Amino acid sequence: MDDILSQDEVDALLRGMDEGEVTGVGGMPLTQILSKEDIADVVDKTKNGGAEIVK
């Protein structure tokens, strides 16, 4: 997805491992925008983001 969206167009609720079902961008579920692999990559980067900052 190469389009730039404003923060107002992102609706996210993080709770457990929903794999993007309750996260939306521009009114569309994340699962319709990104592949499962891309979603898994985002989840991994979110989980380990603190470790990157500390390095």
C-alpha positions in Angstrom: 0.0 0.0 0.0 1.8 3.0 -1.3 -0.8 5.6 -0.6 -0.3 8.0 2.3 -3.2 8.0 4.8 -3.8 10.3 7.7 -3.9 8.9 11.3 -7.6 9.6 11.3 -8.1 6.9 8.8 -6.5 4.2 11.0 -8.8 2.4 13.5 -6.9 -0.1 15.6 -7.7 -2.1 18.7 -4.9 -4.3 20.0 -6.1 -7.2 22.0 -4.4 -10.5 21.9 -3.7 -11.9 18.5 -6.6 -10.8 16.3 -4.4 -11.0 13.1 -5.9 -7.7 11.8 -9.6 -8.6 11.9 -10.4 -5.6 14.2 -7.9 -3.2 12.7 -9.0 -1.1 9.8 -7.5 1.5 7.4 -9.7 3.8 5.4 -12.8 1.8 6.5 -11.4 -1.5 5.3 -10.3 -4.4 7.4 -6.5 -4.7 7.5 -6.8 -8.3 6.3 -8.1 -6.9 3.0 -5.2 -4.6 2.6 -2.2 -6.6 3.8 -1.2 -10.2 3.4 -1.0 -12.5 6.4 2.8 -12.4 6.1 2.8 -8.6 6.1 0.5 -8.5 9.1 2.8 -11.0 10.9 5.8 -8.8 10.1 4.0 -5.7 11.6 3.0 -7.7 14.7 6.6 -8.9 15.1 8.0 -5.4 14.7 5.5 -4.1 17.3 6.4 -6.8 19.8 10.1 -6.3 19.4 10.2 -2.5 18.8 11.4 -1.7 22.3 14.4 -3.9 21.8 15.3 -2.0 18.6 15.2 1.3 20.5 17.4 0.0 23.3 20.1 -1.2 20.9 
